[in-house]
Amino acid sequence: MLDFGIKDIIDILLVGLLLFYLYRTMKKSGTLNIFVGVLAFIVVWIMACEIFDMRLTGTIVDKFMSIGLIVLVILFQDQIKRFLIDLGSQRKWRVLQRLFHHGDKEKENTYIMPVVYACMSMSKSKTGALIVVQRKVPLTDYEQTGDIIDANINTRLIENIFFKNSPLHDGGMIIADHRIMAAGCILPVSHDMNIPKELGLRHRAALGMSQVTDAICIIVSEETGHISLAIDGTLKVKLTAPELEHALSEAMS
């Protein structure tokens, strides 16, 4: 007779929750098929070793599983980081975060409006732009791919960087620690097949950046002038200035 109690129910719920978070993370990063393949491999391993006691198959699969964790960490290091970011950035933890970072809120809001004004101006002139705002995860590695600026956040400076004849207008600008840290940066491109085809490389780079970090990515389309926002692996398009301001304020709170 099976001894099935509350501890077992909690165990199943925890595993189910873990699989759900992994599934959502992989779906956002466009690697869902790999996740399904790994899951199928684990199911085969459990069936061969634990249920049917298939010694030959179990031995072979065991050899793969012994190094499988290291291989998975190497292959999915970005997704693992994204999973941990998701786990630590849920709203239920933000109350505690506000207690420790209460004094930073006003300082954070001081640079939101210059960014919004710059995006409004570039939207009217159809000047393409890609602005990345750092949150908890450091973006130092991405800053090093561009030109270090380390300047105060200023609407005119943002517009000048993305001016069509500027040598830095093609890359991404990174804002960190309330300063414009770098411009012309190379960002990871999302391979998500669900991105609408009319959206260009800036949108794919913004979405890719939001999938591997917790950064907020703002896009101004060069073709349409529409303002979009990529955050937590999701893309919001055709935002108005008030919507952009609200989204930035909420994300940085």
Residue frames relative to the residue before (quaternion, step in Angstrom):
aa qw qx qy qz dx dy dz
M 1.0000 0.0000 0.0000 0.0000 0.00 0.00 0.00
L 0.4288 -0.7227 0.4862 0.2398 3.56 -0.82 1.03
D 0.2778 -0.7383 0.5949 0.1545 3.53 -1.01 0.92
F 0.0863 0.8203 -0.5483 0.1378 3.57 0.11 1.35
G 0.0587 0.8358 -0.5380 0.0927 3.55 -0.42 1.25
I 0.7825 -0.3183 0.2484 0.4741 3.53 -1.33 -0.32
K 0.6173 0.5630 -0.3417 0.4303 3.58 1.03 -0.80
D 0.6612 0.5007 -0.3059 0.4674 3.58 1.03 -0.79
I 0.6222 0.5324 -0.3380 0.4639 3.58 1.05 -0.75
I 0.6528 0.5034 -0.3073 0.4754 3.58 0.97 -0.89
D 0.6218 0.5519 -0.3247 0.4510 3.57 1.04 -0.83
I 0.6756 0.4865 -0.2844 0.4754 3.59 0.91 -0.94
L 0.6505 0.5195 -0.3144 0.4561 3.58 0.96 -0.85
L 0.6533 0.5135 -0.3138 0.4593 3.60 0.98 -0.83
V 0.6519 0.4975 -0.3101 0.4809 3.58 0.97 -0.83
G 0.6515 0.5189 -0.3094 0.4589 3.57 0.98 -0.88
L 0.6512 0.5115 -0.3050 0.4704 3.57 1.02 -0.85
L 0.6381 0.5269 -0.3148 0.4649 3.56 1.02 -0.84
L 0.6678 0.4920 -0.2960 0.4737 3.59 0.93 -0.88
F 0.6314 0.5361 -0.3334 0.4503 3.58 1.04 -0.75
Y 0.6626 0.4949 -0.3030 0.4735 3.58 0.94 -0.89
L 0.6469 0.5100 -0.3164 0.4705 3.58 1.00 -0.82
Y 0.6382 0.5285 -0.3179 0.4608 3.56 0.99 -0.86
R 0.6821 0.4905 -0.2921 0.4569 3.59 0.87 -0.93
T 0.6461 0.5218 -0.3140 0.4602 3.56 1.03 -0.83
M 0.6736 0.4905 -0.2888 0.4715 3.58 0.93 -0.92
K 0.6325 0.5345 -0.3317 0.4519 3.59 1.03 -0.77
K 0.6531 0.5194 -0.3075 0.4574 3.57 0.99 -0.85
S 0.7378 0.4248 -0.2244 0.4741 3.56 1.01 -0.85
G 0.5067 -0.6836 0.4035 0.3364 3.60 1.27 0.03
T 0.5984 0.5570 -0.3670 0.4438 3.60 1.21 0.41
L 0.2102 0.8236 -0.5028 0.1572 3.57 1.15 0.61
N 0.6324 0.5462 -0.3413 0.4304 3.61 0.98 -0.78
I 0.6349 0.5134 -0.3246 0.4774 3.58 1.05 -0.74
F 0.6283 0.5365 -0.3279 0.4581 3.57 1.01 -0.83
V 0.6540 0.5044 -0.3068 0.4730 3.60 0.94 -0.89
G 0.6433 0.5285 -0.3190 0.4529 3.58 1.02 -0.82
V 0.6568 0.4992 -0.3036 0.4766 3.58 0.97 -0.89
L 0.6426 0.5257 -0.3132 0.4612 3.57 1.01 -0.86
A 0.6443 0.5137 -0.3169 0.4697 3.59 0.99 -0.83
F 0.6337 0.5318 -0.3227 0.4599 3.59 1.03 -0.80
I 0.6524 0.5073 -0.3086 0.4709 3.59 1.00 -0.82
V 0.6290 0.5300 -0.3296 0.4635 3.59 1.02 -0.80
V 0.6404 0.5143 -0.3179 0.4737 3.60 0.97 -0.86
W 0.6429 0.5318 -0.3146 0.4527 3.58 0.97 -0.87
I 0.6723 0.4924 -0.2962 0.4667 3.60 0.90 -0.92
M 0.6682 0.5013 -0.3030 0.4587 3.57 0.94 -0.90
A 0.6862 0.4927 -0.2902 0.4496 3.58 0.92 -0.90
C 0.7621 0.4017 -0.2072 0.4636 3.58 0.91 -0.92
E 0.7982 0.3526 -0.1544 0.4633 3.55 0.85 -0.99
I 0.7595 0.3909 -0.2132 0.4743 3.60 0.95 -0.81
F 0.8200 0.2509 -0.1120 0.5022 3.58 0.64 -1.13
D 0.3002 -0.7881 0.4894 0.2218 3.60 1.30 -0.14
M 0.2308 0.7692 -0.5488 0.2320 3.57 0.84 1.06
R 0.3175 -0.8214 0.4426 0.1692 3.55 -0.07 1.34
L 0.6904 0.4839 -0.2986 0.4473 3.61 0.80 -0.98
T 0.6807 0.4721 -0.2787 0.4859 3.55 0.86 -1.02
G 0.6530 0.5318 -0.3085 0.4422 3.55 0.99 -0.88
T 0.6445 0.5237 -0.3168 0.4582 3.58 1.02 -0.81
I 0.6606 0.5081 -0.3055 0.4607 3.58 0.95 -0.91
V 0.6862 0.4782 -0.2823 0.4699 3.55 0.88 -0.99
D 0.6002 0.5700 -0.3522 0.4369 3.60 1.09 -0.71
K 0.6316 0.5396 -0.3286 0.4494 3.57 1.03 -0.82
F 0.6565 0.4927 -0.3033 0.4841 3.57 1.04 -0.81
M 0.6739 0.5134 -0.3009 0.4378 3.58 0.93 -0.89
S 0.5960 0.5951 -0.3653 0.3964 3.60 1.12 -0.63
I 0.7621 0.2775 -0.1750 0.5582 3.59 1.14 -0.63
G 0.4251 0.7512 -0.4281 0.2678 3.54 1.33 -0.10
L 0.6367 0.5458 -0.3396 0.4259 3.60 0.98 -0.81
I 0.6560 0.5031 -0.3108 0.4689 3.57 0.96 -0.86
V 0.6484 0.5197 -0.3097 0.4621 3.57 0.98 -0.89
L 0.6624 0.5094 -0.3038 0.4577 3.59 0.95 -0.89
V 0.6336 0.5251 -0.3333 0.4602 3.59 1.00 -0.78
I 0.6595 0.5003 -0.3040 0.4715 3.59 1.01 -0.83
L 0.7053 0.4769 -0.2657 0.4523 3.58 0.88 -0.98
F 0.8140 0.2549 -0.0911 0.5139 3.55 0.92 -0.93
Q 0.1956 0.8124 -0.5323 0.1355 3.60 1.00 0.68
D 0.6490 0.5033 -0.3237 0.4698 3.61 1.01 -0.73
Q 0.6697 0.4949 -0.2997 0.4655 3.59 0.97 -0.87
I 0.6233 0.5267 -0.3397 0.4677 3.60 1.05 -0.72
K 0.6415 0.5099 -0.3167 0.4777 3.57 1.01 -0.83
R 0.6466 0.5210 -0.3108 0.4624 3.58 1.01 -0.84
F 0.6263 0.5419 -0.3194 0.4605 3.57 1.08 -0.82
L 0.6815 0.4783 -0.2857 0.4745 3.58 0.91 -0.92
I 0.6120 0.5342 -0.3422 0.4722 3.57 1.11 -0.69
D 0.6423 0.5235 -0.3127 0.4643 3.56 0.95 -0.91
L 0.6701 0.5199 -0.2975 0.4382 3.54 0.92 -0.96
G 0.7572 0.4033 -0.2078 0.4699 3.56 1.01 -0.80
S 0.7097 0.4589 -0.2602 0.4670 3.58 1.23 -0.21
Q 0.3660 0.7323 -0.5012 0.2805 3.58 1.18 0.36
R 0.6558 -0.5596 0.3457 0.3706 3.54 -1.16 0.66
K 0.6189 0.5709 -0.3595 0.4023 3.61 1.03 -0.65
W 0.6836 0.4481 -0.2925 0.4964 3.59 1.22 -0.42
R 0.5515 0.6620 -0.3917 0.3228 3.60 1.16 -0.41
V 0.5558 0.5904 -0.3991 0.4280 3.58 1.17 -0.45
L 0.6619 0.4881 -0.2942 0.4870 3.56 0.99 -0.86
Q 0.6370 0.5355 -0.3307 0.4451 3.58 1.00 -0.82
R 0.6483 0.5238 -0.3232 0.4483 3.58 1.00 -0.81
L 0.6112 0.5638 -0.3539 0.4283 3.59 1.08 -0.69
F 0.7344 0.4153 -0.2236 0.4880 3.56 1.03 -0.82
H 0.7814 0.2859 -0.1509 0.5337 3.59 1.15 -0.51
H 0.1968 0.8294 -0.5031 0.1423 3.56 1.15 0.60
G 0.6891 0.5143 -0.2884 0.4212 3.57 0.96 -0.82
D 0.6316 0.5684 -0.3323 0.4093 3.57 1.21 -0.38
K 0.5094 0.6996 -0.4143 0.2818 3.59 1.18 -0.49
E 0.6838 0.4803 -0.3001 0.4601 3.58 0.83 -0.95
K 0.6416 0.5288 -0.3220 0.4528 3.57 1.02 -0.80
E 0.6410 0.5268 -0.3274 0.4520 3.57 1.02 -0.82
N 0.6816 0.5110 -0.2925 0.4344 3.57 0.93 -0.89
T 0.5702 0.6233 -0.3910 0.3652 3.62 1.13 -0.44
Y 0.7414 0.3874 -0.2437 0.4908 3.61 1.06 -0.55
I 0.4730 0.6778 -0.4513 0.3365 3.60 1.21 -0.05
M 0.7027 0.4852 -0.2880 0.4334 3.59 0.79 -0.98
P 0.6227 0.5123 -0.3714 0.4603 3.70 0.91 -0.62
V 0.6426 0.5055 -0.3210 0.4781 3.61 1.05 -0.75
V 0.6531 0.5110 -0.3134 0.4628 3.59 0.94 -0.87
Y 0.6586 0.5071 -0.3112 0.4608 3.60 0.91 -0.89
A 0.6437 0.5161 -0.3206 0.4653 3.58 0.99 -0.83
C 0.6593 0.5039 -0.3065 0.4664 3.60 0.96 -0.85
M 0.6204 0.5353 -0.3388 0.4624 3.59 1.03 -0.73
S 0.6759 0.4946 -0.2874 0.4647 3.57 0.89 -0.97
M 0.6870 0.4702 -0.2846 0.4754 3.59 0.91 -0.89
S 0.5946 0.5608 -0.3576 0.4517 3.58 1.14 -0.57
K 0.6654 0.5073 -0.2986 0.4590 3.58 0.97 -0.87
S 0.7446 0.3831 -0.2104 0.5046 3.58 1.02 -0.79
K 0.3726 -0.7494 0.4586 0.2986 3.59 1.37 -0.02
T 0.3019 0.7247 -0.5394 0.3043 3.50 0.84 1.11
G 0.3891 -0.7468 0.4927 0.2195 3.57 -0.60 1.12
A 0.0679 0.8024 -0.5875 0.0803 3.57 -0.97 0.87
L 0.0595 -0.7639 0.6416 0.0364 3.53 -1.26 0.57
I 0.0073 -0.8174 0.5712 -0.0740 3.55 -0.36 1.31
V 0.1340 -0.7887 0.5988 0.0381 3.57 -0.81 1.07
V 0.1336 -0.7925 0.5935 0.0434 3.57 -0.75 1.09
Q 0.3634 -0.7526 0.5136 0.1942 3.56 -0.63 1.14
R 0.1690 -0.7475 0.6295 0.1282 3.54 -1.17 0.69
K 0.8416 -0.0803 0.0728 0.5292 3.63 -0.38 -1.17
V 0.7068 0.4576 -0.2689 0.4677 3.59 0.96 -0.84
P 0.4330 -0.7037 0.4939 0.2708 3.65 -0.71 0.99
L 0.2401 -0.7822 0.5641 0.1112 3.57 -1.06 0.82
T 0.2041 0.8361 -0.4898 0.1391 3.57 1.22 0.48
D 0.6444 0.5351 -0.3261 0.4383 3.60 0.93 -0.87
Y 0.6870 0.4654 -0.2825 0.4813 3.58 0.99 -0.79
E 0.5869 0.5693 -0.3668 0.4438 3.59 1.11 -0.62
Q 0.6642 0.5346 -0.3040 0.4250 3.58 1.00 -0.84
T 0.6098 0.5591 -0.3600 0.4312 3.62 1.20 -0.31
G 0.7302 0.3681 -0.2256 0.5295 3.58 1.25 -0.26
D 0.6356 -0.4867 0.4153 0.4319 3.56 -1.23 -0.60
I 0.3989 -0.7234 0.5168 0.2249 3.56 -0.77 1.05
I 0.1476 -0.8003 0.5795 0.0447 3.56 -0.85 1.03
D 0.0204 0.8481 -0.5285 -0.0315 3.60 0.89 -1.03
A 0.3978 0.7076 -0.4759 0.3385 3.57 0.68 1.16
N 0.6237 -0.5174 0.4255 0.4028 3.53 -1.29 0.32
I 0.5066 -0.6472 0.4763 0.3125 3.56 -1.11 0.69
N 0.0982 0.7947 -0.5803 0.1484 3.52 -0.62 1.21
T 0.5510 -0.6468 0.4187 0.3205 3.56 -0.90 0.95
R 0.6861 0.4876 -0.2906 0.4551 3.60 0.84 -0.95
L 0.6343 0.5300 -0.3337 0.4533 3.57 1.01 -0.76
I 0.6360 0.5237 -0.3232 0.4656 3.59 0.98 -0.83
E 0.6639 0.5030 -0.2987 0.4658 3.57 0.94 -0.91
N 0.6648 0.5088 -0.3069 0.4527 3.59 0.95 -0.83
I 0.6265 0.5396 -0.3408 0.4474 3.58 1.03 -0.74
F 0.7647 0.3574 -0.1897 0.5015 3.59 0.97 -0.84
F 0.3414 0.7243 -0.5151 0.3057 3.59 1.25 0.29
K 0.6122 -0.6342 0.3303 0.3374 3.57 -0.86 0.99
N 0.7247 0.4151 -0.2523 0.4887 3.61 1.05 -0.64
S 0.4900 0.6577 -0.4401 0.3657 3.58 1.25 0.05
P 0.4942 -0.6766 0.4539 0.3031 3.62 -0.94 0.80
L 0.6964 0.4742 -0.2695 0.4664 3.61 1.24 -0.33
H 0.4772 0.7328 -0.4150 0.2513 3.60 1.22 -0.17
D 0.6400 0.5655 -0.3342 0.3986 3.62 1.12 -0.53
G 0.7119 0.4499 -0.2677 0.4681 3.61 1.05 -0.61
G 0.6019 -0.5552 0.4286 0.3816 3.53 -1.33 -0.23
M 0.3285 -0.7034 0.5918 0.2173 3.55 -1.19 0.62
I 0.1780 -0.7891 0.5813 0.0880 3.58 -0.97 0.87
I 0.1414 -0.7628 0.6291 0.0484 3.52 -0.87 1.10
A 0.1387 0.7821 -0.5920 0.1365 3.57 -0.74 1.09
D 0.8364 0.1088 -0.1069 0.5265 3.56 -1.09 0.77
H 0.6551 -0.5692 0.2880 0.4049 3.55 1.02 0.96
R 0.6605 0.4365 -0.3160 0.5228 3.57 1.17 0.65
I 0.4654 -0.6011 0.5519 0.3428 3.55 -1.29 0.38
M 0.1998 -0.8382 0.5005 0.0833 3.56 -0.23 1.29
A 0.8110 -0.0832 0.1105 0.5685 3.59 0.91 -0.89
A 0.1206 -0.7659 0.6259 0.0836 3.54 -1.31 0.38
G 0.7428 0.3598 -0.2967 0.4804 3.55 -1.24 0.43
C 0.3587 0.7691 -0.4598 0.2616 3.57 1.20 0.52
I 0.3907 -0.6955 0.5575 0.2297 3.55 -1.18 0.69
L 0.1231 -0.8156 0.5650 0.0192 3.57 -0.71 1.11
P 0.5634 -0.5989 0.4371 0.3644 3.61 -1.14 0.52
V 0.3297 -0.7584 0.5373 0.1658 3.56 -0.93 0.94
S 0.4073 -0.7054 0.5275 0.2416 3.57 -0.93 0.91
H 0.2440 -0.7632 0.5836 0.1324 3.56 -1.09 0.80
D 0.2775 0.7754 -0.5119 0.2445 3.55 1.23 0.51
M 0.3690 -0.7652 0.4923 0.1895 3.58 -0.67 1.13
N 0.6231 0.5722 -0.3371 0.4133 3.59 1.25 -0.29
I 0.4695 0.6601 -0.4596 0.3640 3.60 1.24 -0.01
P 0.5033 -0.6622 0.4556 0.3171 3.63 -0.78 0.95
K 0.5414 -0.6719 0.4059 0.3011 3.57 -0.90 0.92
E 0.6273 0.5557 -0.3516 0.4173 3.58 1.12 -0.51
L 0.5987 0.5387 -0.3642 0.4677 3.60 1.27 -0.20
G 0.3758 -0.7841 0.4649 0.1667 3.54 -0.86 1.00
L 0.8002 -0.3185 0.2323 0.4519 3.51 -1.38 -0.32
R 0.5989 0.5621 -0.3742 0.4305 3.62 1.02 -0.63
H 0.6631 0.4974 -0.3060 0.4682 3.58 0.95 -0.86
R 0.6570 0.5015 -0.3153 0.4662 3.60 0.99 -0.80
A 0.6469 0.5063 -0.3169 0.4741 3.58 1.03 -0.75
A 0.6440 0.5176 -0.3185 0.4647 3.59 0.99 -0.81
L 0.6701 0.4859 -0.2997 0.4743 3.57 0.92 -0.89
G 0.6365 0.5296 -0.3242 0.4575 3.58 1.00 -0.82
M 0.6481 0.5152 -0.3131 0.4653 3.58 0.99 -0.84
S 0.6891 0.4744 -0.2834 0.4687 3.59 0.98 -0.82
Q 0.6232 0.5400 -0.3403 0.4519 3.59 1.25 -0.30
V 0.7617 0.3556 -0.1969 0.5045 3.60 1.05 -0.69
T 0.7550 0.2019 -0.1698 0.6003 3.61 1.28 -0.12
D 0.5144 -0.6245 0.4717 0.3506 3.58 -1.27 -0.03
A 0.3372 0.7791 -0.4712 0.2395 3.59 1.27 0.32
I 0.3713 -0.6700 0.5902 0.2548 3.54 -1.34 0.40
C 0.1051 -0.8153 0.5692 0.0189 3.58 -0.72 1.05
I 0.1416 -0.7897 0.5955 0.0413 3.56 -0.76 1.12
I 0.1023 -0.7990 0.5923 0.0201 3.55 -0.90 1.00
V 0.1003 -0.7345 0.6665 0.0785 3.55 -1.10 0.81
S 0.3602 -0.7643 0.4980 0.1950 3.56 -0.61 1.16
E 0.4134 -0.7091 0.5215 0.2331 3.54 -0.95 0.94
E 0.6732 0.5082 -0.2879 0.4534 3.59 1.13 -0.62
T 0.8237 0.2280 -0.0862 0.5120 3.59 0.87 -0.98
G 0.4145 -0.7045 0.4734 0.3283 3.58 1.16 -0.54
H 0.4533 0.6954 -0.4499 0.3293 3.60 1.26 0.02
I 0.3281 -0.7258 0.5763 0.1830 3.53 -1.15 0.76
S 0.0373 -0.7955 0.6047 -0.0134 3.58 -0.87 0.99
L 0.2015 -0.7710 0.5960 0.0994 3.53 -1.30 0.41
A 0.1200 -0.7690 0.6250 0.0595 3.56 -0.95 0.95
I 0.1659 0.7792 -0.5833 0.1585 3.55 -0.74 1.08
D 0.8510 0.0292 -0.0673 0.5199 3.56 -0.96 0.96
G 0.7135 -0.4843 0.2561 0.4368 3.58 0.97 0.86
T 0.6554 0.4548 -0.3270 0.5066 3.59 1.23 0.31
L 0.2870 -0.7650 0.5617 0.1303 3.55 -1.17 0.69
K 0.0948 -0.7722 0.6273 0.0338 3.56 -0.87 1.05
V 0.1372 -0.8339 0.5337 0.0312 3.57 -0.59 1.14
K 0.8377 0.2323 -0.1790 0.4607 3.51 -1.42 0.37
L 0.2100 0.7920 -0.5391 0.1949 3.57 0.76 1.08
T 0.3818 -0.6693 0.5816 0.2609 3.54 -1.18 0.61
A 0.6898 -0.4722 0.3396 0.4311 3.59 -1.26 0.24
P 0.6669 0.4762 -0.3273 0.4705 3.67 0.85 -0.79
E 0.6408 0.5220 -0.3285 0.4571 3.60 1.01 -0.74
L 0.6423 0.5133 -0.3164 0.4732 3.57 1.04 -0.80
E 0.6470 0.5160 -0.3162 0.4639 3.58 0.94 -0.89
H 0.6690 0.5015 -0.3000 0.4593 3.59 0.90 -0.92
A 0.6579 0.5139 -0.3093 0.4555 3.58 0.95 -0.91
L 0.6666 0.4930 -0.3018 0.4707 3.60 0.95 -0.84
S 0.6571 0.5113 -0.3135 0.4566 3.59 0.93 -0.88
E 0.6740 0.4942 -0.2958 0.4625 3.57 0.96 -0.88
A 0.6760 0.5042 -0.2962 0.4485 3.58 0.95 -0.89
M 0.7285 0.4234 -0.2376 0.4834 3.59 1.05 -0.71
S 0.5222 0.6489 -0.4144 0.3667 3.60 1.26 -0.06
